[in-house]
Amino acid sequence: MPDLHLELDPARGGRAAQIADAIRHAVRDGRLAAGHRLPPTRALAADLGVSRGVVVEAYERLSAEGFLVSRQGSGTRVAPRAVPDAENDASADVDALLDATDIGPMPSTPVDLRYDLRPGIPDLSTFPRTAWLAALRRAVNTVPTAELGYPERAGAPRLREELAAYLRRVRAVAAPPGQVVIAAGVAQAMAAVGRALVADGHRTLAVEDPSSLHQRPLMRGVGLRSIPVPVDAEGIDVAALARTDTRAVLVTPAHQFPTGVVLSPERRAALIDWARDRDAVIIEDDYDAEFRFDREPVGCLQALAPDRVVLAGSVSKSLAPALRLGWAVAPARLAAAVAVLRAVTDLGSPTIDQYALAELIADGRYDRHLRATRARYRDRRDTLVAALRDRLPDAAVHGVSAGLHLYVELPAGTDEARLVAAARARSVAVTGVADLRLTAGPPALVLGFAAEPRRHLTEAVRRLAAALDDARSPGGHAVATTAN
């Protein structure tokens, strides 16, 4: 059995923290090399004269931080990347770290422009203040006294039960409440999943190309290198994915961001087969599942392979990003790891807010709110599509059947960057797809329609059309307009 010399100071208290700190320093100064096997928790506890739970807590903290990895049959070892090197030193310049993980302004950050057509921004004025206040009052009156302490790692049991039932009803999710982990939005849920993958030996993550501007820096920040996989009219190219050596992929199958395509049944089956053959993990970002306008909702990929798929969702689009309430539904083993890894960052999401959301779902007000906002967003979508067909007849509009944004392919020869700048000069904020790509592609825009009233959408497109005239390069030719 490997020995480990540690000294504890009874006067300092916090023995788990002391053990974790001692091991952390031993790794950093090289006394514990990468791959070194640590003593079993029971043995180390006996040597130090503490309970086994104290050592388990210390090991869990270090695993969450990426210093240790645990595998059945192999014990607990120093992680391969835990020892600092020239590229990963803990004392690296802070500015370099910020540059490496910068995701730019958040989608709902206000812009100094009159018309905001950026994607990812819901109509914040629709937040159901009265219903939320009533739900908060009920939550305060009904939350058990025992749950006013630090919350369970995976979140309040009441919300996990309500979410499991709700997701089973509306998204065909196949998971018991015990596999639901509450987090501070999708970002925290995905970061915890990413850390769990790194702890399990993953170093790469396949991502759709193009994809969200915020996903790649988030995963890079936890130690996963992104591998681009192209997207076509049927969704992610699974054949191209199979040619990589990665064992994890992040997808948006119900409404690909930003192109809006739905993963075809054939690709869904192929993706599940790839995961089983490769012993891989699929992360499914269900970012705007509530908003379907012209077709029936597409069931979750998770329902086809609950042992291989992690489903991530939140109320950021349906209620408001400020609530910071999201979740991950994961296979049992991975769910346990995600619960530990997300809890060590903030000791849990606010319990009373979790109870309030559970109340909102249980009494049907959440469903009623979604029906009302869905009708409003459909009206705004129709307005934006009509304006684009009228003012930009040479553009091809995609993704109209669902979600809160449109994907607009621009006429060939258009200088996308010049168009974005020209639109800004006319007080219209738009997003070019070039920033969302890892490889080059044709010019396109992603236009959100949820945050602006109908009259603003019409005027914004009028200004956008004027900007497009300035952005066309010589020799460009038109593309026939389509909508799908």
Secondary structure, 3 states (H helix, E strand, C coil): CCCCCCCCCCCCCCHHHHHHHHHHHHHHCCCCCCCCECCCHHHHHHHHCCCHHHHHHHHHHHHHHCCEEEECCCEEEECCCCCCCCCCCCCCCHHHHHHHHCCCCCCCCCCCCCEECCCCCCCHHHCCHHHHHHHHHHHHHHCCHHHHCCCCCCCCHHHHHHHHHHHHHHHCCCCCHHHEEEECHHHHHHHHHHHHHHHCCCCEEEEEECCCCCHHHHHHHCCCEEEEEEEECCEECHHHHHCCCCCEEEECCCCCCCCCCCCCHHHHHHHHHHHHHHCCEEEEECCCCCCECCCCCCCCHHHCCCCCEEEEEECCCCCCHHHCCEEEECCHHHHHHHHHHHHHHHCCCCHHHHHHHHHHHHCCHHHHHHHHHHHHHHHHHHHHHHHHHHHCCCCEEECCCECCEEEEECCEEECHHHHHHHHHHCCEECEEHHHHCCCCCCCEEEEECCCCCHHHHHHHHHHHHHHHHHHEEEEEECCCCCEC
